Amino acid sequence: MSTLAPERHGNVSIDSIADKVFAGARIPSEDALFLFNHPNLIELATLANARRQSLVPGDTVTYIIGRILNYTNVCWVRCKFCAFYRTPGHEEGYALSDQEILDKVGDTVAKGGVEILFQGGLNPKLKIDYYEHIFQKILAEYPGVILHALSPAEIIYIAHISRLSLHDCLVRLKAAGLHSIPGAGGEILVDRVRKIIAPYKDTTEEWLECMRAASSLGLRSTASMMFGHVETVEDRVEHLQRIRDLQDECEPFRAFITWNFQPEDTNLPIAHKASGFDYLRTVAVSRIFLDNVANLQVSILTQGPKIAQAALGYGANDFGSVMIEENVVSAAGNKFILSSEEFERLIRSAGYEPRRRNTRYELI
């Protein structure tokens, strides 16, 4: 494959990994670590696209129209990487009224949106009855909307302050209309890292257990990884291993999304923001390693259209969401909000066929 001098670490080489990928075989974590250090991105792209074709054959690239509806920015957890939250009692804290939420959902539907990504902070004033009430109101007025709502951190906290078990909390949320769960809050699923960047947030096992419990009730989710802060490459591989292991166990994940940390206006200083090359490498290694997660989504919000477009050549098959509204990433100074027409133009100019989908990855 390579025009470079042969590279080998112990029994691992790019050719030994290529043999596994082209045979449809799984690679172990030591192979993933090798790939994170392999200098030839074109070879990574070749392997990632081979894995993509075995999981999602063809040249279709999907996308969805939706809205990130941030119902509150009040959060007591103080994650160092977040520029969006305001602590309880802060003058800039808010919780949207029912009518404000319904107006935003109505605007989304009017613009062709099918998904409401309903997320906020860990607001001590909002217990299970609030979520039951607002979900029921949304779906009574807009029954065709898909509620892709509440990160594991939110669900774990709602259960805690409502004095419910995680299982019972999820049962009630599902009965109220929750359709699926976004994979936010995964960050890096290594407790050493989590204690540095979000010391008051859920642990790795708590995050995984929430996804496990949701899967047992038929609630599917996505998985994510935020990289480029205090983690090592070994931590990234451990994160991917945990995602793959849980997918083997109970298949909770429809898709995987990775993006690099946006340091602007946060309390987590880093020397250098992760590069576009690091992002493309991480997309490729994720695709090669996660052989049991069908869909890999680009992060146009953090990477911008050019890098997101390039990522389609590194194993990604989904362009994410045309965001009618987004506040969390934008709070850190990044705002790449494009129209569906621009999404389709970018996908076509990269040599792929755009298709609109819903949260369940059903084509519309």
N, C-alpha and C positions, 0 to 999 in steps of 0.2 A: 504493500500500500504506500509506503513512505519513500520519498526521495532523500530523506535524511539518513545519517548513519544509524544503524539499528540501536534502539534504546531498550534497555532491559533492567528491571529491578528484581533481583532474585529470579524466580520463574515467571515473572510477569513482564510481558512486552505488549506493544501495540498490536502486534500480529496475533499473539495468543488471545487477546481480548477480542480482536476482530473475528477470529475463528468462532468464538462463542456467540457473538452477536449475529453473525450471518447464519449460524446454525439454529438461531432462535433460543439459545440457552441463556440462563441467568448468569450475571457476573457477581462475584463476591465483593465485599467492601474494600479489600485490598486492591482490586482492579479499579474501583471507583476512585480511590485515592491516587492511584497511578495516573488516571485520566485527568484529574484536577491539576496534575503537575506536568502533563504532556504538552510540549510547546506547539504542536501543529494543530491549529484550530480546524483546518480543512479536513483532517483525518477524523477529528471528533464529529464534525458535521456529517461526514459520510456514515459513520456508525450510528449517530442519532437518527438520521433519516431512514436508515435501514430498520431500526427499531420502530420508528413511527409508522412505516409502511406495513410492518407485521401486525401492529395494533390497530391502526386506522388507515387502511389502504386508500390509495387514490390521491387526487390533488385538491380535494375540498378543504377549505379553511372556514370554520364557523365563527359566528359572533352573535351577540345578543343585544337587545336594546333594553336598558334598565336604568334604575336610579338608586344611588346610595342615599338612603333616607336616614340621616343622622338625627334621631328623635331627641337626643340630649347630648350635651358635651360635658355634663357633670360627671366626674369620676374621682374617686378617692385614691386610686392605685398609684398614680404618679409614675407611670412608666417613663424612663429616661429618654426613650427614643420617640416619644409622642409630642407633637406640637399642638394637638387639637384639644386636649382635655383642659377643663377648668375645675379646680377643687370645689367641694361643697361650700356654698356661701360666697363664692367669688362673684363679683359684679358682672362678669361676662358669661357666667353660666346660664344655661337655658334648658328648658324642656318644652318641646312644641305642644301646642294645644291639639285636641282631637281634630278640630276643623283645619288647622294648618297641615296636619298630616294627611287628612283626606283630600285637601286641595292639591297637595304634592302628588298623591297617588293618581288623582284625576288628571292632572297635567301629564303624568307619565303615560297613562293609557291613551290620552288624546294624541300623543306623539308617537304612538306605536309601540310603547314599552310593554313588556310582559312580566318583568321581574322587579320586585322591590327588595333591595338589599337593606334590610332594616337593622341598623346597628347604632350603638351609642356607647356611653361610658357606664361604669358601675355606679349608678346613681342610688344612694341609700333610700331615697323616698319612693322608689318604684319597685313594688313587689309583684307577685304572680298575678294578682287580680288586675293590675294595670295592663299587663301584656294580653291577658285573656280578653279584656274589654276592647283594646284597640285592634287586635287581630280580628275579632268578630265584627267590629264596625267596618274595617277595611273590606273584608270579604263579603259582607252584606251588601255593600255599595258597589264593589268591583269584584265580582265572583271569579272572573277570569285571571286575576292577578296571581302570580306565584310569590309567596312569602319565603324568600331565602333570607332567613333572619337569625340574629343573635349568635355571637361567637361563643365557643365553649366557656370563655371567661365570664361572659354575661350570664349564661345559663347556670353555671356553677354558683355564681353569686346570687342570682334570683332564688335558686333552691335554698341557699343558706339563709338569706334574710326572710324567706317565707316559711322557714322551718319544715322544708320538704326534703325527701330523699331525691337524689338526682333522677331516678327512674320516675317517681311520681310527678316531679316538675316537668319532665319531658312529655309524659302522658297528657298532662293538662295543656301544655303548649300545643301539642299536636291536635288535641281535640278542639282547641280554639282556632286552628287554621295554619299552624306552622307546617311548611312543606319540606324545607331542607335547611341545612345549616352551613354557613360559610366557614372556611377553615382559618379565619383570622385568629390571631393570638398564639399561633404555633411558634412564631419567631424562629428560634432554634430549640429543638426538643432535647436539650442537654441542660440539666439543672444548674451546673456550674455557670453556664452562660446566662440562664434566666435569672439567677440571683444577682447578677451584675446589672443587667439592663432593665429588669422588672422585678425587684425583690419581693413585692407584695402580691404578685400575680400567681395564678395556679401553677402547680408543678407539672413536669413532663407527664407523669403518670395520671394526674388529674385531667389533663387535656385529652390524653388517649382514652381514658375511661369514659369521658363525656361522649366521644365519638363512638366508642364501643356500645354504650347504652343507647344512643340514638339509633345506631344500626339495628339493634335488637328490636326496635319499634318500627323499623321500616323507613326511618328518616335518613336520607343520604346526605352527603356533605362534600366539601372540597378539602384539599390539604394545601398548605402554603409553607414557604420558607423565606424569611427575611434575612439576608446575609450582608456582609460588608461592614461589620461593626467590631465587636470584640471576639467573635468566634474564630476558631482555627479551621483549616480545611478538614481536619479530622472530625471536628464538630459537625460540619456540613454533612459528611458521610454518615455519621451516627444518626443525624436527623433523618436522612433519606432511608436509612435502615429501619428506623422506627416506623416510618410511614409505610414502607413495603411490608414489614412484618404484620402491622395491623390490617393492611389490605388483604394479606393472605388469610388472616384470621376471620374477618367478618365483612370484608368488602364495603367499607363505608364511603369510599371516595370515588366521585365521578371524574374529578380532574385535579391537577396539581398546578400551582402557580408559584413562581419565585420572583422576587424583586430585591434590589439592593437598598439598604438603609438610606433614607433621606435625612441628612444631619441638620439641615437648616432649622434654626429656632427651636432646637431640642436641647435637652440637658445631658446628651451623650456625645461628648467631643471625640472626634476621630481625626487622624492625621490626613487621610486621603479618602475621598469618596470612591467607592468601587467603580471600575471602568466599564465601558461597554464591552470590552473583550472579556472581562471577568463575568459579566452577565451572560454573554453568549456561551462561554465555557460552562457555566453553571446550568444553563438550560440544557445543553447537550448532555452533560453527565447525568442530570436528573432524568432525562428521557431514556438514556441507555440503562440506568440502574433500575428505574421504576417500571419494570416490565409487566406489572399487573395493574397499572393505572392508564386507562385508555387515552385520556385527553390531557394535553399539556398546553396551558394558556400563557400567552405573552402578557407582559405588564406595560401597556402603553402609557399608563398614568405616570409611571416612574421613569421609563426609558425614552419616551418620545417615539414618534412614528418611524424614524429611520432605523433605530436599533430594533424596535418591535418587528418591523418588516424583515430585517435581516434574520431575526430569530426563527422565522418560518423555514429557513434553511438549516436550522440547528435542531430540528425535531418537533417544533411546536406545530399544533394543528388547529389552534383556536386563538382568535384575536381579542378575546375578552368582550367587554361591554362598551357599547356606545353609552356613555354616562351623561344622562340628562342633568345630573347634579352629583357633585362629589366635594367633600369638605376636609377629609382627614389628611390625605396626601397633599392637597392644595394648601393646607395650613403650614406645611413645611416648605412652601415656595414652589412646588411643582404643579403645573396645571396643563395637561395635554388633553383637552376635551374636544373630540372630533365628531363630526356627523357620520351617519350611516353611509352616506354617499362617499365620504372621504375614506372610511373603512374599506368599502368595496373597491375604490380606486387603488388603494395601497395593496390590497390583497391581489388584485388582478395584475398590477404592474410587477409584482413579485413572481408571477407565473402560476397563480393558484385560482381556484374558482370559489368565490365567496358564497356562503349560504347562511341565512339567518336561522337561529335556533331558539329553544327555550332553555330553562334551567336544567331540565332533564336530558339535554342534548338531543332532543327530538327536533328534526328539521321543520321549519315553518314554511 
